[in-house]
Amino acid sequence: MDNIPEDAEMSDWGKLGRKLKEVREYLNLSQQYVSDRTGIPRSAVSDIERGERKVDSLELKKLAGLYRKPVGYFLDEEGASSAGDHAIAALMRNLTSLTEENRKAVQAFAEFLAMDKASGGNRS
């Protein structure tokens, strides 16, 4: 097990761990499920989430892949980018595998949402 990071690093590792935990819980995944899917021991997942263990780049890549987020999402400093920035990037990645007809449908829906917002629509 890695040594506990120094105070300055501790906050960075803690932030990373907190973000990983928040996404895991949002996806309603257990630490054991994450362990089974990534090969990272469950105890290590727990330690990472508490900021008590450093996560190496390969582990972070595995976690990001499982959580369907870019690695950069977890590394961004607070305020460096918004969730919307990452949502747009994810949308762009997904659009590439769609047919031209489906891309047009997505575009039409986006235009509908923009018009709805401009007219004061508030659908939930």
N, C-alpha and C positions, 0 to 999 in steps of 0.2 A: 504494500500500500504506500502511496506517495506521502511525503511529509505534508503537514498542514501548511498552506502558503502563508507568507508573511502578511502583516496587517494590510498593506496597500494592495497586495494581490488578493487577499481574502475577500475583499468587497467585490472584486471582479469575478472571482470564482463563485462567490455567493450569488451574484446577479445572474451569471450564466446558469447555475444550478436552479435558481428560482424560475427562470424562464423555461428551462427544460421541464421542470415539474408542472408549471402552469399549463403548458401545452399538453403534456401527458394526461393531466387530470381533465382538461377540456375535452380531450378525445376519449375520455373514460377508459383509459388503459391502466392496467395494474403494473406495478414494477415487475412482477413475475412474467407477465406477457411480454414486456419490453425486453427483459432478460432472455426469454426463450427466442424471440425474434432476432435479436442482435448478437447474442452470444456473450453479452456483457453480464457478469454475475449480478444477481439481484442486489446483493449487498453493496456492490460498486455503484449501481444505479442510485441507490439510496444515498450513499456517501457523496456522489456527484451532485445530486439534487440539494443536499445540505451544504454544499460548498466545502466539504471536508476532503474531497479527493479531486485532483486535477483530471480533466477528461482529455485524452489525446485526440489528435486530429482524425484518426480513423474511427474512433468511437463516436465522435461528434458527427462524422459523416453518416455513420450507421443510424444514429438517433434522428438526425435531420431527415434521412430517407424514410424511416418508419413514420415519422410525424408529418411527412409530406411538406416540409418547409425547407427553404434554402439554408445552407450552413450560415450564411451571412445574417439571417434573421436572428440567430442566437448570439452572434458576435457583436451586433450593433450596440453602440452605447445608447443609453436612454436619450431619446429625442433625435438620434441620428437619422432615423427613418421611421415612417409610420407603418402600421399594419396594412394600410391602404397601398403603400408602395409595394409591399410584398404580395398583396393580393393581385395587383396589376401585373406584376412579373409572373405570378403563377398562371393568371389568365392567359397571358401571352404564350407561355409554354404549352398550355393545353390547346390553344387555338391552332397550333401548327399541325396537330394530328387530326383536325376536323376536315370534313369535306368542304368544298367551296360553298355549297348550299347551306351547310350548318354554320359556317363563318358568317354568312349573310344574315342568318336567323339571329345569331348572337348580336351582330351589329344593329339589327332592327330592334331587338329587345333593349339594348343599351340606349338607343335613341328614344324609345318609349319611356324608359326610366328617367332620362334627362328631361323630357317634356313634362312628365308627371311631376317631377320635382319643381320645375320652373312654374308650373301652374298651382303649386301649393299642395299637391297631393301628398298624403301622409299614410301610405299603406304600410302595414306591419306584417 
